Amino acid sequence: MDKKRSNPMEWLNQMVGEPYYFFHFLSFFSYFIVRSSASNVLSPQITQLLFYREIQAVLAFFMLIAYKMAREETWEAFIADTLFFGKIFLIALTLIMDYHLTLWYLVVFSVIYVLTQQPPYEELGSASKLTPLQLEALLTEGNTSRFWLVEFRASFSSSCRRASRCFPELSITYSNKNLSFGIVDLGLFPNAAEKFGISPGGSMGQLPTYILFENAIEVSRFPEFNFEATPTPPITKRLLARHFELDRHLLEYVNGK
């Protein structure tokens, strides 16, 4: 996982400036206020049980996020998983106090989900944002890169937001005169999805889709057309580099092949 994104001041700016993070922070912080008020009305037995469950929830929560910190490759995916686990434990704890409180938090989290969405990684690295017409022109012009690796994404897809950092960082490592990287936003250009054989609606397993073109001809894509036959693994830089053999392309460029 990218350590630079762990800067406390940068996280603080994100939390205050992004509604998605800000509303989640307020929701979790409200538990401490509710917990303090509830201690005056709960019976000693319930209070003691709640205290033990809180200790167990905190230990389990930190074990899970430690595991995810080691496994996740992007900050966006790590934060999404952390908030998801936090919601589960919070709802479990409120059930001990009062189910009405649980229903209230379920409503709050539902409203946050409807009104906000996790912000994606905004930097592009060496990749270029393209319209479908620009992509078609670049693929057909003879003086452009021999290979184009293109990511087809959409902001409404949680998978795209979680993996939004992978492609720009890959482009920084592997971009050269022989291999270029481009991004097409299917949310802005939905008609391009049919042209490139991508289903943006219904089955979210096809977003994001990555296609490697060689001289305007598609030579490889991920996920494959028959992706429904096998579950699609989480998008990582390592997976994409291996699938599209980016190390081989880089070596061929360096060796002048």
Secondary structure, 3 states (H helix, E strand, C coil): CCHHHHCHHHHHHHHHHCHHHHHHHHHHHHHHHHHHHHCCCCCHHHHHHHHHHHHHHHHHHHHHHHHHHHHCCCHHHHHHHHHHHHHHHHHHHHHHHCHHHHHHHHHHHHHHHHHCCCCCCCCCCCCEECCHHHHHHHHHCCCCCCEEEEEEECCCCHHHHHCCCHHHHHHHHHCCCCEEEEEEECCCCCHHHHHCCCCCCCCHHHCCEEEEEECCEEEEEECCCCHHHCCCCCCCHHHHHHHCCHHHHHHHHHCCC
